[in-house]
Amino acid sequence: MGIGLVHVGEFAFVLVLPGAESGVLDDTDYQRFSTLAIASLVLTPMLLKFGTRLVHEVESKTVAMVTVHPKPGIPNQAIVIGAGPVGRRVAPHLETSGHRACMLELSSGNLQPFDRQSLYTVAGETADLSVLKLALRERR
């Protein structure tokens, strides 16, 4: 995202011309700034494409590792907070590993795919104790 914000942009040409005409920028600075602006406009799309491809490669190699150490007499229960990339991988993994997982997310809209997979979901603020208790309750 930083690469997309770094480029100078077309509006820079609107600003640099009055600066050169008023004498704030000398000819050398004007040429340097214009060169930098043109280079950033040309290079930014290529760098964004490369950066996006790199991020997708890293995300595809990222695996969420979950280790659960059950204790006698305590049910294998977990709360997965957040339906982001890691939560999407962890919750189904826990369920298929024989653990009772609850997906907890602030937005109920983000939980719909998990409801369709028959995962237990709770929408609410994770800092609210009553929401956490609801996430830990027995399923019906």
C-alpha positions in Angstrom: 0.0 0.0 0.0 2.9 2.3 0.7 4.1 2.0 -2.9 0.7 3.3 -4.1 0.9 6.3 -1.8 4.5 7.2 -2.5 4.1 8.4 -6.1 4.1 12.1 -6.7 1.0 12.2 -8.9 -0.2 14.4 -11.7 -1.2 17.3 -9.4 2.5 17.9 -8.7 2.8 19.4 -12.1 0.1 21.9 -11.3 2.0 22.9 -8.1 5.6 22.9 -9.4 5.0 25.2 -12.4 3.9 28.2 -10.2 6.9 27.4 -7.9 9.3 27.7 -10.8 7.6 30.8 -12.2 7.7 32.6 -8.9 11.4 31.8 -8.3 10.9 29.4 -5.4 12.4 26.6 -7.4 15.3 27.2 -9.7 15.6 25.4 -13.1 17.6 22.5 -11.7 15.1 21.8 -8.9 12.3 22.1 -11.4 13.9 19.6 -13.7 14.7 17.2 -10.8 11.1 17.4 -9.5 9.6 16.9 -13.0 11.9 13.9 -13.6 11.0 12.4 -10.2 7.3 13.0 -10.8 7.4 11.3 -14.3 9.5 8.4 -13.0 7.1 7.8 -10.1 4.1 7.9 -12.4 5.7 5.3 -14.7 7.1 3.0 -12.0 4.3 2.9 -9.5 1.9 0.7 -11.5 4.7 -1.8 -12.2 5.8 -1.8 -8.5 2.2 -2.2 -7.4 1.8 -5.2 -9.7 5.0 -6.8 -8.4 4.1 -6.1 -4.8 0.6 -7.5 -5.1 2.0 -10.7 -6.7 4.6 -11.0 -3.9 1.9 -10.6 -1.2 -0.3 -13.3 -2.8 2.7 -15.7 -3.0 3.4 -15.1 0.7 -0.2 -15.5 1.7 -0.5 -18.7 -0.2 2.5 -20.1 1.6 1.3 -19.0 5.0 -0.2 -21.8 7.0 -2.0 -21.3 10.4 -0.5 -23.8 12.8 -2.7 -24.7 15.7 -1.7 -26.8 18.7 -4.2 -27.7 21.3 -3.3 -29.3 24.6 -6.4 -30.8 26.0 -6.8 -31.2 29.8 -8.7 -34.0 31.4 -12.3 -33.1 32.3 -12.2 -29.9 30.3 -13.9 -30.0 26.9 -11.8 -29.2 23.8 -13.2 -25.8 23.2 -11.7 -22.8 21.5 -12.8 -19.3 20.5 -11.4 -18.0 17.3 -11.5 -14.2 17.4 -11.8 -12.6 14.0 -12.8 -13.9 10.6 -9.7 -12.7 8.8 -7.3 -14.9 6.8 -6.0 -16.7 9.8 -9.4 -17.2 11.5 -10.8 -18.6 8.2 -8.1 -21.3 8.3 -8.0 -22.0 12.1 -11.8 -22.4 12.8 -12.5 -25.2 10.3 -9.2 -26.9 11.2 -10.2 -27.0 14.9 -13.7 -28.4 14.0 -12.3 -31.2 11.8 -9.7 -32.0 14.5 -12.5 -32.7 17.0 -12.6 -29.5 18.9 -15.5 -27.3 19.5 -14.6 -24.0 17.9 -16.6 -20.7 18.1 -15.9 -18.0 15.5 -16.3 -14.6 17.2 -16.5 -11.5 15.0 -17.8 -8.0 15.5 -19.7 -8.1 12.1 -22.4 -10.7 11.7 -22.0 -10.3 7.9 -18.5 -11.7 8.1 -19.8 -14.8 9.9 -22.3 -15.9 7.2 -19.8 -18.2 5.4 -19.1 -20.0 8.6 -22.8 -20.4 9.5 -23.2 -22.1 6.1 -20.3 -24.5 7.1 -22.3 -25.3 10.3 -19.6 -23.7 12.5 -20.8 -22.1 15.8 -20.6 -18.3 15.4 -21.2 -15.3 17.7 -21.3 -11.7 16.6 -20.2 -9.2 19.1 -17.5 -7.2 20.8 -14.7 -9.4 22.1 -14.1 -7.1 25.1 -17.6 -7.7 26.3 -17.6 -10.5 28.9 -21.2 -11.6 28.2 -20.2 -12.1 24.5 -17.2 -14.3 25.5 -19.5 -16.3 27.8 -22.0 -16.8 25.0 -19.1 -18.0 22.8 -18.1 -20.6 25.4 -21.6 -21.9 26.1 -22.7 -25.4 25.2 -24.1 -25.7 21.7 -27.6 -26.9 21.2 
